[in-house]
């Protein structure tokens, strides 16, 4: 993927996803995209701050309690 523009990257991935479905019906695409994007973003930030949850929460714009719940939800620890 040559584009570094996030919306273009998402669009490319969604196009690929729907091509792979080959006409099969799907549902819950927004939820899937949001959850996968959130998990990837949280893991990326945690790695950048060497697992410092307070710093990660600040960067992500959420409180530490919410971050802890999402770490458990996505099994990032």
C-alpha positions in Angstrom: 0.0 0.0 0.0 1.7 3.2 -1.1 -0.6 5.8 0.5 0.1 7.1 4.0 -3.2 8.9 4.2 -5.3 7.0 6.8 -8.7 7.4 5.1 -7.1 6.1 1.8 -5.6 3.1 3.7 -9.0 2.3 5.3 -10.8 2.6 1.9 -8.2 0.3 0.3 -8.7 -2.3 3.0 -12.5 -2.1 2.9 -12.4 -2.6 -0.9 -10.3 -5.6 -0.5 -12.5 -7.0 2.3 -15.6 -6.7 0.1 -13.9 -8.2 -2.9 -12.9 -11.2 -0.7 -16.6 -11.6 0.3 -17.3 -12.3 -3.3 -20.9 -11.3 -3.1 -21.6 -12.9 0.3 -23.7 -10.7 2.6 -22.1 -9.2 5.6 -23.1 -7.0 8.6 -21.5 -5.2 11.5 -18.7 -3.7 9.3 -18.5 -0.4 11.2 -18.2 -2.2 14.5 -15.5 -4.5 13.1 -13.5 -1.6 11.7 -13.8 0.5 14.9 -12.8 -2.4 17.2 -9.9 -3.5 15.1 -8.7 0.1 14.6 -9.0 0.8 18.3 -7.1 -2.3 19.4 -4.3 -1.6 16.9 -4.1 2.0 17.9 -4.0 1.3 21.7 -1.3 -1.4 21.2 0.8 0.9 19.0 0.6 3.7 21.6 1.3 1.4 24.5 4.4 0.1 22.7 5.5 3.7 22.0 5.4 4.6 25.7 6.9 1.4 26.9 3.5 0.2 28.4 3.1 3.3 30.5 -0.7 3.3 30.8 -1.0 6.8 32.3 1.0 8.3 29.4 -0.9 6.1 26.8 -4.2 7.2 28.2 -3.2 10.9 27.9 -2.1 10.4 24.3 -5.2 8.5 23.4 -7.5 11.1 25.1 -9.1 8.7 27.6 -8.9 8.1 31.3 -6.6 5.4 32.6 -9.6 3.3 33.8 -11.1 3.2 30.4 -7.7 2.3 28.9 -7.4 -0.6 31.4 -10.8 -1.9 30.4 -9.9 -1.7 26.7 -6.6 -3.5 27.3 -8.6 -6.3 28.9 -11.3 -6.3 26.2 -8.8 -6.6 23.4 -6.4 -8.9 25.4 -3.5 -6.5 24.8 -1.6 -7.6 27.9 
